[in-house]
């Protein structure tokens, strides 16, 4: 499965399994709840996997951190 796959094409139990696989500390019941939110969000706005996670606040946008890290590495 592509890393940034379309959530709207996935079933809720597939999303739940992927969430628990990526974060073993997440309770399966909470993962199931988040999976439902991700499905509804993806259907309304046609968002992909990481975009849904960012909107729900589960993960942040790594772009800014990567840019700062690249600038710091270039300065060193």
N, CA, C, O and CB atoms as a CASP TS submission, in Angstrom:
PFRMAT TS
TARGET T0000
AUTHOR 0000-0000-0000
METHOD Language model
MODEL 1
PARENT N/A
ATOM      1  N   UNK     1       0.834  -1.171   0.000  1.00  0.00           N
ATOM      2  CA  UNK     1       0.000   0.000   0.000  1.00  0.00           C
ATOM      3  C   UNK     1       0.883   1.239   0.000  1.00  0.00           C
ATOM      4  O   UNK     1       1.824   1.321   0.790  1.00  0.00           O
ATOM      5  CB  UNK     1      -0.951  -0.005   1.205  1.00  0.00           C
ATOM      6  N   UNK     2       0.602   2.200  -0.864  1.00  0.00           N
ATOM      7  CA  UNK     2       1.396   3.422  -0.868  1.00  0.00           C
ATOM      8  C   UNK     2       1.322   4.123   0.481  1.00  0.00           C
ATOM      9  O   UNK     2       0.313   4.040   1.182  1.00  0.00           O
ATOM     10  CB  UNK     2       0.925   4.361  -1.978  1.00  0.00           C
ATOM     11  N   UNK     3       2.384   4.803   0.831  1.00  0.00           N
ATOM     12  CA  UNK     3       2.464   5.445   2.141  1.00  0.00           C
ATOM     13  C   UNK     3       1.405   6.526   2.316  1.00  0.00           C
ATOM     14  O   UNK     3       0.854   6.669   3.407  1.00  0.00           O
ATOM     15  CB  UNK     3       3.842   6.042   2.344  1.00  0.00           C
ATOM     16  N   UNK     4       1.108   7.287   1.270  1.00  0.00           N
ATOM     17  CA  UNK     4       0.148   8.382   1.362  1.00  0.00           C
ATOM     18  C   UNK     4      -1.101   8.023   0.556  1.00  0.00           C
ATOM     19  O   UNK     4      -1.483   8.749  -0.361  1.00  0.00           O
ATOM     20  CB  UNK     4       0.772   9.715   0.853  1.00  0.00           C
ATOM     21  N   UNK     5      -1.725   6.914   0.900  1.00  0.00           N
ATOM     22  CA  UNK     5      -2.848   6.420   0.119  1.00  0.00           C
ATOM     23  C   UNK     5      -4.135   7.175   0.453  1.00  0.00           C
ATOM     24  O   UNK     5      -4.233   7.852   1.476  1.00  0.00           O
ATOM     25  CB  UNK     5      -3.038   4.927   0.360  1.00  0.00           C
ATOM     26  N   UNK     6      -5.100   7.040  -0.425  1.00  0.00           N
ATOM     27  CA  UNK     6      -6.390   7.695  -0.242  1.00  0.00           C
ATOM     28  C   UNK     6      -7.157   6.977   0.863  1.00  0.00           C
ATOM     29  O   UNK     6      -7.402   5.774   0.773  1.00  0.00           O
ATOM     30  CB  UNK     6      -7.206   7.706  -1.568  1.00  0.00           C
ATOM     31  N   UNK     7      -7.524   7.697   1.877  1.00  0.00           N
ATOM     32  CA  UNK     7      -8.225   7.118   3.016  1.00  0.00           C
ATOM     33  C   UNK     7      -9.638   6.729   2.621  1.00  0.00           C
ATOM     34  O   UNK     7     -10.180   5.756   3.145  1.00  0.00           O
ATOM     35  CB  UNK     7      -8.251   8.099   4.196  1.00  0.00           C
ATOM     36  N   UNK     8     -10.242   7.472   1.705  1.00  0.00           N
ATOM     37  CA  UNK     8     -11.624   7.182   1.325  1.00  0.00           C
ATOM     38  C   UNK     8     -11.770   5.829   0.637  1.00  0.00           C
ATOM     39  O   UNK     8     -12.874   5.287   0.573  1.00  0.00           O
ATOM     40  CB  UNK     8     -12.147   8.271   0.415  1.00  0.00           C
ATOM     41  N   UNK     9     -10.670   5.275   0.119  1.00  0.00           N
ATOM     42  CA  UNK     9     -10.716   3.972  -0.537  1.00  0.00           C
ATOM     43  C   UNK     9     -10.451   2.820   0.428  1.00  0.00           C
ATOM     44  O   UNK     9     -10.516   1.655   0.034  1.00  0.00           O
ATOM     45  CB  UNK     9      -9.713   3.929  -1.664  1.00  0.00           C
ATOM     46  N   UNK    10     -10.154   3.134   1.691  1.00  0.00           N
ATOM     47  CA  UNK    10      -9.825   2.110   2.675  1.00  0.00           C
ATOM     48  C   UNK    10     -11.037   1.842   3.566  1.00  0.00           C
ATOM     49  O   UNK    10     -11.863   2.727   3.790  1.00  0.00           O
ATOM     50  CB  UNK    10      -8.606   2.540   3.526  1.00  0.00           C
ATOM     51  N   UNK    11     -11.132   0.615   4.070  1.00  0.00           N
ATOM     52  CA  UNK    11     -12.167   0.265   5.027  1.00  0.00           C
ATOM     53  C   UNK    11     -11.712   0.671   6.420  1.00  0.00           C
ATOM     54  O   UNK    11     -10.516   0.814   6.675  1.00  0.00           O
ATOM     55  CB  UNK    11     -12.490  -1.247   4.968  1.00  0.00           C
ATOM     56  N   UNK    12     -12.660   0.854   7.310  1.00  0.00           N
ATOM     57  CA  UNK    12     -12.344   1.335   8.653  1.00  0.00           C
ATOM     58  C   UNK    12     -11.394   0.396   9.384  1.00  0.00           C
ATOM     59  O   UNK    12     -10.489   0.861  10.077  1.00  0.00           O
ATOM     60  CB  UNK    12     -13.619   1.507   9.460  1.00  0.00           C
ATOM     61  N   UNK    13     -11.579  -0.923   9.245  1.00  0.00           N
ATOM     62  CA  UNK    13     -10.682  -1.846   9.947  1.00  0.00           C
ATOM     63  C   UNK    13      -9.257  -1.808   9.373  1.00  0.00           C
ATOM     64  O   UNK    13      -8.298  -2.083  10.094  1.00  0.00           O
ATOM     65  CB  UNK    13     -11.237  -3.273   9.871  1.00  0.00           C
ATOM     66  N   UNK    14      -9.112  -1.473   8.094  1.00  0.00           N
ATOM     67  CA  UNK    14      -7.776  -1.322   7.502  1.00  0.00           C
ATOM     68  C   UNK    14      -7.067  -0.096   8.074  1.00  0.00           C
ATOM     69  O   UNK    14      -5.874  -0.141   8.375  1.00  0.00           O
ATOM     70  CB  UNK    14      -7.873  -1.210   5.964  1.00  0.00           C
ATOM     71  N   UNK    15      -7.816   1.004   8.221  1.00  0.00           N
ATOM     72  CA  UNK    15      -7.245   2.217   8.789  1.00  0.00           C
ATOM     73  C   UNK    15      -6.873   1.968  10.249  1.00  0.00           C
ATOM     74  O   UNK    15      -5.801   2.373  10.700  1.00  0.00           O
ATOM     75  CB  UNK    15      -8.236   3.402   8.669  1.00  0.00           C
ATOM     76  N   UNK    16      -7.763   1.299  10.987  1.00  0.00           N
ATOM     77  CA  UNK    16      -7.500   0.986  12.393  1.00  0.00           C
ATOM     78  C   UNK    16      -6.232   0.163  12.530  1.00  0.00           C
ATOM     79  O   UNK    16      -5.385   0.458  13.372  1.00  0.00           O
ATOM     80  CB  UNK    16      -8.686   0.236  13.011  1.00  0.00           C
ATOM     81  N   UNK    17      -6.100  -0.867  11.709  1.00  0.00           N
ATOM     82  CA  UNK    17      -4.912  -1.725  11.775  1.00  0.00           C
ATOM     83  C   UNK    17      -3.649  -0.946  11.459  1.00  0.00           C
ATOM     84  O   UNK    17      -2.620  -1.143  12.104  1.00  0.00           O
ATOM     85  CB  UNK    17      -5.049  -2.901  10.812  1.00  0.00           C
ATOM     86  N   UNK    18      -3.716  -0.074  10.484  1.00  0.00           N
ATOM     87  CA  UNK    18      -2.536   0.715  10.116  1.00  0.00           C
ATOM     88  C   UNK    18      -2.149   1.701  11.219  1.00  0.00           C
ATOM     89  O   UNK    18      -0.964   1.906  11.481  1.00  0.00           O
ATOM     90  CB  UNK    18      -2.793   1.471   8.810  1.00  0.00           C
ATOM     91  N   UNK    19      -3.145   2.310  11.864  1.00  0.00           N
ATOM     92  CA  UNK    19      -2.867   3.228  12.965  1.00  0.00           C
ATOM     93  C   UNK    19      -2.194   2.504  14.130  1.00  0.00           C
ATOM     94  O   UNK    19      -1.214   2.994  14.690  1.00  0.00           O
ATOM     95  CB  UNK    19      -4.161   3.898  13.439  1.00  0.00           C
ATOM     96  N   UNK    20      -2.726   1.335  14.489  1.00  0.00           N
ATOM     97  CA  UNK    20      -2.157   0.561  15.601  1.00  0.00           C
ATOM     98  C   UNK    20      -0.769   0.036  15.233  1.00  0.00           C
ATOM     99  O   UNK    20       0.115  -0.043  16.087  1.00  0.00           O
ATOM    100  CB  UNK    20      -3.091  -0.617  15.979  1.00  0.00           C
ATOM    101  N   UNK    21      -0.582  -0.319  13.974  1.00  0.00           N
ATOM    102  CA  UNK    21       0.730  -0.800  13.515  1.00  0.00           C
ATOM    103  C   UNK    21       1.783   0.306  13.621  1.00  0.00           C
ATOM    104  O   UNK    21       2.917   0.052  14.025  1.00  0.00           O
ATOM    105  CB  UNK    21       0.641  -1.308  12.056  1.00  0.00           C
ATOM    106  N   UNK    22       1.404   1.525  13.259  1.00  0.00           N
ATOM    107  CA  UNK    22       2.347   2.641  13.297  1.00  0.00           C
ATOM    108  C   UNK    22       2.560   3.191  14.699  1.00  0.00           C
ATOM    109  O   UNK    22       3.616   3.756  14.987  1.00  0.00           O
ATOM    110  CB  UNK    22       1.869   3.744  12.398  1.00  0.00           C
ATOM    111  N   UNK    23       1.569   3.034  15.578  1.00  0.00           N
ATOM    112  CA  UNK    23       1.688   3.508  16.958  1.00  0.00           C
ATOM    113  C   UNK    23       1.143   2.429  17.886  1.00  0.00           C
ATOM    114  O   UNK    23      -0.042   2.447  18.219  1.00  0.00           O
ATOM    115  CB  UNK    23       0.925   4.864  17.164  1.00  0.00           C
ATOM    116  N   UNK    24       1.996   1.478  18.314  1.00  0.00           N
ATOM    117  CA  UNK    24       1.525   0.376  19.160  1.00  0.00           C
ATOM    118  C   UNK    24       0.947   0.822  20.501  1.00  0.00           C
ATOM    119  O   UNK    24       0.204   0.062  21.122  1.00  0.00           O
ATOM    120  CB  UNK    24       2.651  -0.575  19.409  1.00  0.00           C
ATOM    121  N   UNK    25       1.265   2.025  20.962  1.00  0.00           N
ATOM    122  CA  UNK    25       0.721   2.493  22.235  1.00  0.00           C
ATOM    123  C   UNK    25      -0.730   2.967  22.106  1.00  0.00           C
ATOM    124  O   UNK    25      -1.395   3.189  23.118  1.00  0.00           O
ATOM    125  CB  UNK    25       1.583   3.619  22.782  1.00  0.00           C
ATOM    126  N   UNK    26      -1.229   3.123  20.876  1.00  0.00           N
ATOM    127  CA  UNK    26      -2.601   3.575  20.662  1.00  0.00           C
ATOM    128  C   UNK    26      -3.566   2.421  20.932  1.00  0.00           C
ATOM    129  O   UNK    26      -3.391   1.314  20.424  1.00  0.00           O
ATOM    130  CB  UNK    26      -2.786   4.118  19.219  1.00  0.00           C
ATOM    131  N   UNK    27      -4.570   2.697  21.727  1.00  0.00           N
ATOM    132  CA  UNK    27      -5.583   1.681  22.013  1.00  0.00           C
ATOM    133  C   UNK    27      -6.389   1.381  20.751  1.00  0.00           C
ATOM    134  O   UNK    27      -6.706   2.297  19.991  1.00  0.00           O
ATOM    135  CB  UNK    27      -6.521   2.146  23.157  1.00  0.00           C
ATOM    136  N   UNK    28      -6.724   0.113  20.518  1.00  0.00           N
ATOM    137  CA  UNK    28      -7.516  -0.223  19.330  1.00  0.00           C
ATOM    138  C   UNK    28      -8.864   0.492  19.273  1.00  0.00           C
ATOM    139  O   UNK    28      -9.330   0.838  18.187  1.00  0.00           O
ATOM    140  CB  UNK    28      -7.743  -1.708  19.279  1.00  0.00           C
ATOM    141  N   UNK    29      -9.498   0.718  20.424  1.00  0.00           N
ATOM    142  CA  UNK    29     -10.782   1.420  20.415  1.00  0.00           C
ATOM    143  C   UNK    29     -10.602   2.875  19.984  1.00  0.00           C
ATOM    144  O   UNK    29     -11.442   3.414  19.262  1.00  0.00           O
ATOM    145  CB  UNK    29     -11.440   1.356  21.804  1.00  0.00           C
ATOM    146  N   UNK    30      -9.518   3.513  20.419  1.00  0.00           N
ATOM    147  CA  UNK    30      -9.245   4.891  20.005  1.00  0.00           C
ATOM    148  C   UNK    30      -8.868   4.924  18.520  1.00  0.00           C
ATOM    149  O   UNK    30      -9.269   5.839  17.800  1.00  0.00           O
ATOM    150  CB  UNK    30      -8.110   5.511  20.870  1.00  0.00           C
ATOM    151  N   UNK    31      -8.107   3.943  18.065  1.00  0.00           N
ATOM    152  CA  UNK    31      -7.736   3.871  16.650  1.00  0.00           C
ATOM    153  C   UNK    31      -8.980   3.717  15.780  1.00  0.00           C
ATOM    154  O   UNK    31      -9.057   4.296  14.697  1.00  0.00           O
ATOM    155  CB  UNK    31      -6.763   2.698  16.401  1.00  0.00           C
ATOM    156  N   UNK    32      -9.956   2.937  16.252  1.00  0.00           N
ATOM    157  CA  UNK    32     -11.206   2.747  15.521  1.00  0.00           C
ATOM    158  C   UNK    32     -11.970   4.076  15.436  1.00  0.00           C
ATOM    159  O   UNK    32     -12.530   4.410  14.391  1.00  0.00           O
ATOM    160  CB  UNK    32     -12.079   1.657  16.204  1.00  0.00           C
ATOM    161  N   UNK    33     -11.988   4.824  16.536  1.00  0.00           N
ATOM    162  CA  UNK    33     -12.627   6.135  16.583  1.00  0.00           C
ATOM    163  C   UNK    33     -11.950   7.102  15.608  1.00  0.00           C
ATOM    164  O   UNK    33     -12.627   7.791  14.845  1.00  0.00           O
ATOM    165  CB  UNK    33     -12.584   6.702  18.015  1.00  0.00           C
ATOM    166  N   UNK    34     -10.635   7.152  15.635  1.00  0.00           N
ATOM    167  CA  UNK    34      -9.876   8.039  14.743  1.00  0.00           C
ATOM    168  C   UNK    34     -10.067   7.621  13.290  1.00  0.00           C
ATOM    169  O   UNK    34     -10.148   8.473  12.405  1.00  0.00           O
ATOM    170  CB  UNK    34      -8.372   8.026  15.109  1.00  0.00           C
ATOM    171  N   UNK    35     -10.139   6.317  13.039  1.00  0.00           N
ATOM    172  CA  UNK    35     -10.342   5.824  11.673  1.00  0.00           C
ATOM    173  C   UNK    35     -11.658   6.344  11.097  1.00  0.00           C
ATOM    174  O   UNK    35     -11.723   6.721   9.927  1.00  0.00           O
ATOM    175  CB  UNK    35     -10.325   4.283  11.648  1.00  0.00           C
ATOM    176  N   UNK    36     -12.698   6.361  11.915  1.00  0.00           N
ATOM    177  CA  UNK    36     -13.990   6.899  11.467  1.00  0.00           C
ATOM    178  C   UNK    36     -13.895   8.373  11.144  1.00  0.00           C
ATOM    179  O   UNK    36     -14.439   8.830  10.139  1.00  0.00           O
ATOM    180  CB  UNK    36     -15.059   6.676  12.528  1.00  0.00           C
ATOM    181  N   UNK    37     -13.201   9.123  11.994  1.00  0.00           N
ATOM    182  CA  UNK    37     -13.013  10.556  11.742  1.00  0.00           C
ATOM    183  C   UNK    37     -12.211  10.774  10.457  1.00  0.00           C
ATOM    184  O   UNK    37     -12.515  11.675   9.675  1.00  0.00           O
ATOM    185  CB  UNK    37     -12.299  11.228  12.938  1.00  0.00           C
ATOM    186  N   UNK    38     -11.185   9.945  10.244  1.00  0.00           N
ATOM    187  CA  UNK    38     -10.367  10.078   9.035  1.00  0.00           C
ATOM    188  C   UNK    38     -11.187   9.781   7.790  1.00  0.00           C
ATOM    189  O   UNK    38     -11.046  10.469   6.778  1.00  0.00           O
ATOM    190  CB  UNK    38      -9.152   9.144   9.099  1.00  0.00           C
ATOM    191  N   UNK    39     -12.044   8.765   7.849  1.00  0.00           N
ATOM    192  CA  UNK    39     -12.881   8.437   6.694  1.00  0.00           C
ATOM    193  C   UNK    39     -13.826   9.587   6.350  1.00  0.00           C
ATOM    194  O   UNK    39     -13.938   9.980   5.189  1.00  0.00           O
ATOM    195  CB  UNK    39     -13.685   7.160   6.965  1.00  0.00           C
ATOM    196  N   UNK    40     -14.500  10.119   7.361  1.00  0.00           N
ATOM    197  CA  UNK    40     -15.441  11.218   7.104  1.00  0.00           C
ATOM    198  C   UNK    40     -14.716  12.454   6.584  1.00  0.00           C
ATOM    199  O   UNK    40     -15.198  13.128   5.674  1.00  0.00           O
ATOM    200  CB  UNK    40     -16.219  11.567   8.380  1.00  0.00           C
ATOM    201  N   UNK    41     -13.572  12.743   7.157  1.00  0.00           N
ATOM    202  CA  UNK    41     -12.781  13.897   6.724  1.00  0.00           C
ATOM    203  C   UNK    41     -12.316  13.725   5.279  1.00  0.00           C
ATOM    204  O   UNK    41     -12.352  14.671   4.493  1.00  0.00           O
ATOM    205  CB  UNK    41     -11.568  14.097   7.650  1.00  0.00           C
ATOM    206  N   UNK    42     -11.886  12.533   4.941  1.00  0.00           N
ATOM    207  CA  UNK    42     -11.408  12.255   3.589  1.00  0.00           C
ATOM    208  C   UNK    42     -12.542  12.332   2.571  1.00  0.00           C
ATOM    209  O   UNK    42     -12.337  12.783   1.444  1.00  0.00           O
ATOM    210  CB  UNK    42     -10.749  10.877   3.534  1.00  0.00           C
ATOM    211  N   UNK    43     -13.728  11.898   2.962  1.00  0.00           N
ATOM    212  CA  UNK    43     -14.864  11.943   2.043  1.00  0.00           C
ATOM    213  C   UNK    43     -15.312  13.379   1.780  1.00  0.00           C
ATOM    214  O   UNK    43     -15.707  13.715   0.664  1.00  0.00           O
ATOM    215  CB  UNK    43     -16.031  11.127   2.602  1.00  0.00           C
ATOM    216  N   UNK    44     -15.249  14.223   2.809  1.00  0.00           N
ATOM    217  CA  UNK    44     -15.685  15.610   2.654  1.00  0.00           C
ATOM    218  C   UNK    44     -14.669  16.451   1.900  1.00  0.00           C
ATOM    219  O   UNK    44     -15.042  17.280   1.070  1.00  0.00           O
ATOM    220  CB  UNK    44     -15.948  16.226   4.007  1.00  0.00           C
ATOM    221  N   UNK    45     -13.383  16.245   2.182  1.00  0.00           N
ATOM    222  CA  UNK    45     -12.359  17.127   1.626  1.00  0.00           C
ATOM    223  C   UNK    45     -11.399  16.439   0.669  1.00  0.00           C
ATOM    224  O   UNK    45     -10.507  17.088   0.124  1.00  0.00           O
ATOM    225  CB  UNK    45     -11.582  17.741   2.732  1.00  0.00           C
ATOM    226  N   UNK    46     -11.561  15.147   0.456  1.00  0.00           N
ATOM    227  CA  UNK    46     -10.684  14.365  -0.427  1.00  0.00           C
ATOM    228  C   UNK    46      -9.217  14.495  -0.029  1.00  0.00           C
ATOM    229  O   UNK    46      -8.363  14.817  -0.854  1.00  0.00           O
ATOM    230  CB  UNK    46     -10.865  14.809  -1.880  1.00  0.00           C
ATOM    231  N   UNK    47      -8.943  14.240   1.242  1.00  0.00           N
ATOM    232  CA  UNK    47      -7.589  14.316   1.765  1.00  0.00           C
ATOM    233  C   UNK    47      -6.925  12.949   1.754  1.00  0.00           C
ATOM    234  O   UNK    47      -7.599  11.919   1.760  1.00  0.00           O
ATOM    235  CB  UNK    47      -7.595  14.888   3.175  1.00  0.00           C
ATOM    236  N   UNK    48      -5.621  12.951   1.739  1.00  0.00           N
ATOM    237  CA  UNK    48      -4.843  11.721   1.785  1.00  0.00           C
ATOM    238  C   UNK    48      -4.503  11.375   3.231  1.00  0.00           C
ATOM    239  O   UNK    48      -4.895  12.092   4.152  1.00  0.00           O
ATOM    240  CB  UNK    48      -3.557  11.856   0.942  1.00  0.00           C
ATOM    241  N   UNK    49      -3.774  10.279   3.432  1.00  0.00           N
ATOM    242  CA  UNK    49      -3.459   9.746   4.758  1.00  0.00           C
ATOM    243  C   UNK    49      -2.801  10.786   5.672  1.00  0.00           C
ATOM    244  O   UNK    49      -3.331  11.083   6.743  1.00  0.00           O
ATOM    245  CB  UNK    49      -2.549   8.540   4.622  1.00  0.00           C
ATOM    246  N   UNK    50      -1.667  11.334   5.269  1.00  0.00           N
ATOM    247  CA  UNK    50      -0.939  12.258   6.120  1.00  0.00           C
ATOM    248  C   UNK    50      -1.682  13.577   6.305  1.00  0.00           C
ATOM    249  O   UNK    50      -1.592  14.202   7.362  1.00  0.00           O
ATOM    250  CB  UNK    50       0.432  12.517   5.543  1.00  0.00           C
ATOM    251  N   UNK    51      -2.414  13.998   5.282  1.00  0.00           N
ATOM    252  CA  UNK    51      -3.203  15.222   5.409  1.00  0.00           C
ATOM    253  C   UNK    51      -4.282  15.055   6.470  1.00  0.00           C
ATOM    254  O   UNK    51      -4.528  15.970   7.256  1.00  0.00           O
ATOM    255  CB  UNK    51      -3.838  15.599   4.061  1.00  0.00           C
ATOM    256  N   UNK    52      -4.924  13.896   6.497  1.00  0.00           N
ATOM    257  CA  UNK    52      -5.941  13.622   7.520  1.00  0.00           C
ATOM    258  C   UNK    52      -5.325  13.632   8.908  1.00  0.00           C
ATOM    259  O   UNK    52      -5.896  14.197   9.841  1.00  0.00           O
ATOM    260  CB  UNK    52      -6.624  12.271   7.258  1.00  0.00           C
ATOM    261  N   UNK    53      -4.167  13.012   9.047  1.00  0.00           N
ATOM    262  CA  UNK    53      -3.502  12.990  10.350  1.00  0.00           C
ATOM    263  C   UNK    53      -3.138  14.391  10.814  1.00  0.00           C
ATOM    264  O   UNK    53      -3.257  14.702  11.999  1.00  0.00           O
ATOM    265  CB  UNK    53      -2.252  12.124  10.291  1.00  0.00           C
ATOM    266  N   UNK    54      -2.691  15.245   9.882  1.00  0.00           N
ATOM    267  CA  UNK    54      -2.341  16.617  10.239  1.00  0.00           C
ATOM    268  C   UNK    54      -3.573  17.406  10.682  1.00  0.00           C
ATOM    269  O   UNK    54      -3.515  18.140  11.668  1.00  0.00           O
ATOM    270  CB  UNK    54      -1.666  17.316   9.058  1.00  0.00           C
ATOM    271  N   UNK    55      -4.683  17.261   9.963  1.00  0.00           N
ATOM    272  CA  UNK    55      -5.901  17.989  10.296  1.00  0.00           C
ATOM    273  C   UNK    55      -6.418  17.562  11.670  1.00  0.00           C
ATOM    274  O   UNK    55      -6.905  18.395  12.434  1.00  0.00           O
ATOM    275  CB  UNK    55      -6.980  17.758   9.221  1.00  0.00           C
ATOM    276  N   UNK    56      -6.315  16.276  11.984  1.00  0.00           N
ATOM    277  CA  UNK    56      -6.775  15.778  13.278  1.00  0.00           C
ATOM    278  C   UNK    56      -5.790  16.068  14.401  1.00  0.00           C
ATOM    279  O   UNK    56      -6.102  15.834  15.569  1.00  0.00           O
ATOM    280  CB  UNK    56      -7.025  14.295  13.198  1.00  0.00           C
ATOM    281  N   UNK    57      -4.620  16.568  14.072  1.00  0.00           N
ATOM    282  CA  UNK    57      -3.645  16.921  15.092  1.00  0.00           C
ATOM    283  C   UNK    57      -2.837  15.751  15.609  1.00  0.00           C
ATOM    284  O   UNK    57      -2.190  15.858  16.650  1.00  0.00           O
ATOM    285  CB  UNK    57      -4.329  17.568  16.223  1.00  0.00           C
ATOM    286  N   UNK    58      -2.862  14.640  14.903  1.00  0.00           N
ATOM    287  CA  UNK    58      -2.121  13.460  15.334  1.00  0.00           C
ATOM    288  C   UNK    58      -0.653  13.581  14.964  1.00  0.00           C
ATOM    289  O   UNK    58       0.213  13.093  15.690  1.00  0.00           O
ATOM    290  CB  UNK    58      -2.719  12.196  14.717  1.00  0.00           C
ATOM    291  N   UNK    59      -0.371  14.212  13.864  1.00  0.00           N
ATOM    292  CA  UNK    59       1.009  14.441  13.448  1.00  0.00           C
ATOM    293  C   UNK    59       1.127  15.870  12.929  1.00  0.00           C
ATOM    294  O   UNK    59       0.155  16.446  12.441  1.00  0.00           O
ATOM    295  CB  UNK    59       1.451  13.409  12.358  1.00  0.00           C
ATOM    296  N   UNK    60       2.295  16.420  13.037  1.00  0.00           N
ATOM    297  CA  UNK    60       2.486  17.786  12.552  1.00  0.00           C
ATOM    298  C   UNK    60       3.163  17.756  11.188  1.00  0.00           C
ATOM    299  O   UNK    60       3.670  16.723  10.752  1.00  0.00           O
ATOM    300  CB  UNK    60       3.324  18.616  13.556  1.00  0.00           C
ATOM    301  N   UNK    61       3.161  18.885  10.534  1.00  0.00           N
ATOM    302  CA  UNK    61       3.791  18.999   9.225  1.00  0.00           C
ATOM    303  C   UNK    61       5.308  19.001   9.398  1.00  0.00           C
ATOM    304  O   UNK    61       5.842  19.909  10.035  1.00  0.00           O
ATOM    305  CB  UNK    61       3.317  20.283   8.489  1.00  0.00           C
ATOM    306  N   UNK    62       6.008  18.025   8.859  1.00  0.00           N
ATOM    307  CA  UNK    62       7.452  17.945   9.056  1.00  0.00           C
ATOM    308  C   UNK    62       8.246  18.897   8.163  1.00  0.00           C
ATOM    309  O   UNK    62       9.461  19.013   8.326  1.00  0.00           O
ATOM    310  CB  UNK    62       7.911  16.543   8.812  1.00  0.00           C
ATOM    311  N   UNK    63       7.597  19.569   7.239  1.00  0.00           N
ATOM    312  CA  UNK    63       8.308  20.395   6.272  1.00  0.00           C
ATOM    313  C   UNK    63       9.106  21.509   6.942  1.00  0.00           C
ATOM    314  O   UNK    63      10.268  21.729   6.599  1.00  0.00           O
ATOM    315  CB  UNK    63       7.329  20.990   5.283  1.00  0.00           C
ATOM    316  N   UNK    64       8.505  22.202   7.878  1.00  0.00           N
ATOM    317  CA  UNK    64       9.202  23.300   8.543  1.00  0.00           C
ATOM    318  C   UNK    64      10.403  22.788   9.331  1.00  0.00           C
ATOM    319  O   UNK    64      11.469  23.403   9.314  1.00  0.00           O
ATOM    320  CB  UNK    64       8.246  24.054   9.470  1.00  0.00           C
ATOM    321  N   UNK    65      10.228  21.659  10.023  1.00  0.00           N
ATOM    322  CA  UNK    65      11.344  21.088  10.784  1.00  0.00           C
ATOM    323  C   UNK    65      12.479  20.663   9.862  1.00  0.00           C
ATOM    324  O   UNK    65      13.652  20.870  10.173  1.00  0.00           O
ATOM    325  CB  UNK    65      10.870  19.891  11.615  1.00  0.00           C
ATOM    326  N   UNK    66      12.124  20.069   8.731  1.00  0.00           N
ATOM    327  CA  UNK    66      13.157  19.649   7.776  1.00  0.00           C
ATOM    328  C   UNK    66      13.907  20.855   7.216  1.00  0.00           C
ATOM    329  O   UNK    66      15.123  20.799   7.031  1.00  0.00           O
ATOM    330  CB  UNK    66      12.530  18.838   6.626  1.00  0.00           C
ATOM    331  N   UNK    67      13.191  21.941   6.947  1.00  0.00           N
ATOM    332  CA  UNK    67      13.836  23.144   6.409  1.00  0.00           C
ATOM    333  C   UNK    67      14.819  23.726   7.426  1.00  0.00           C
ATOM    334  O   UNK    67      15.932  24.112   7.067  1.00  0.00           O
ATOM    335  CB  UNK    67      12.774  24.205   6.025  1.00  0.00           C
ATOM    336  N   UNK    68      14.414  23.785   8.674  1.00  0.00           N
ATOM    337  CA  UNK    68      15.312  24.303   9.718  1.00  0.00           C
ATOM    338  C   UNK    68      16.527  23.410   9.882  1.00  0.00           C
ATOM    339  O   UNK    68      17.651  23.898  10.008  1.00  0.00           O
ATOM    340  CB  UNK    68      14.572  24.427  11.057  1.00  0.00           C
ATOM    341  N   UNK    69      16.306  22.107   9.881  1.00  0.00           N
ATOM    342  CA  UNK    69      17.401  21.146  10.017  1.00  0.00           C
ATOM    343  C   UNK    69      18.389  21.292   8.847  1.00  0.00           C
ATOM    344  O   UNK    69      19.602  21.227   9.046  1.00  0.00           O
ATOM    345  CB  UNK    69      16.845  19.696  10.079  1.00  0.00           C
ATOM    346  N   UNK    70      17.874  21.487   7.651  1.00  0.00           N
ATOM    347  CA  UNK    70      18.748  21.660   6.484  1.00  0.00           C
ATOM    348  C   UNK    70      19.558  22.951   6.599  1.00  0.00           C
ATOM    349  O   UNK    70      20.739  22.978   6.253  1.00  0.00           O
ATOM    350  CB  UNK    70      17.917  21.670   5.182  1.00  0.00           C
ATOM    351  N   UNK    71      18.924  24.021   7.084  1.00  0.00           N
ATOM    352  CA  UNK    71      19.652  25.283   7.262  1.00  0.00           C
ATOM    353  C   UNK    71      20.738  25.145   8.326  1.00  0.00           C
ATOM    354  O   UNK    71      21.846  25.653   8.154  1.00  0.00           O
ATOM    355  CB  UNK    71      18.681  26.413   7.645  1.00  0.00           C
ATOM    356  N   UNK    72      20.426  24.464   9.417  1.00  0.00           N
ATOM    357  CA  UNK    72      21.419  24.270  10.481  1.00  0.00           C
ATOM    358  C   UNK    72      22.577  23.413   9.998  1.00  0.00           C
ATOM    359  O   UNK    72      23.734  23.683  10.321  1.00  0.00           O
ATOM    360  CB  UNK    72      20.772  23.626  11.713  1.00  0.00           C
ATOM    361  N   UNK    73      22.261  22.369   9.217  1.00  0.00           N
ATOM    362  CA  UNK    73      23.332  21.505   8.688  1.00  0.00           C
ATOM    363  C   UNK    73      24.224  22.280   7.705  1.00  0.00           C
ATOM    364  O   UNK    73      25.436  22.068   7.667  1.00  0.00           O
ATOM    365  CB  UNK    73      22.725  20.255   7.987  1.00  0.00           C
ATOM    366  N   UNK    74      23.626  23.171   6.917  1.00  0.00           N
ATOM    367  CA  UNK    74      24.411  23.944   5.946  1.00  0.00           C
ATOM    368  C   UNK    74      25.291  24.951   6.658  1.00  0.00           C
ATOM    369  O   UNK    74      26.389  25.243   6.185  1.00  0.00           O
ATOM    370  CB  UNK    74      23.491  24.662   4.944  1.00  0.00           C
ATOM    371  N   UNK    75      24.841  25.495   7.790  1.00  0.00           N
ATOM    372  CA  UNK    75      25.616  26.484   8.527  1.00  0.00           C
ATOM    373  C   UNK    75      26.760  25.838   9.285  1.00  0.00           C
ATOM    374  O   UNK    75      27.754  26.505   9.571  1.00  0.00           O
ATOM    375  CB  UNK    75      24.724  27.246   9.487  1.00  0.00           C
ATOM    376  N   UNK    76      26.653  24.584   9.612  1.00  0.00           N
ATOM    377  CA  UNK    76      27.695  23.912  10.417  1.00  0.00           C
ATOM    378  C   UNK    76      28.907  23.540   9.611  1.00  0.00           C
ATOM    379  O   UNK    76      29.857  22.973  10.151  1.00  0.00           O
ATOM    380  CB  UNK    76      27.142  22.673  11.061  1.00  0.00           C
TER
END
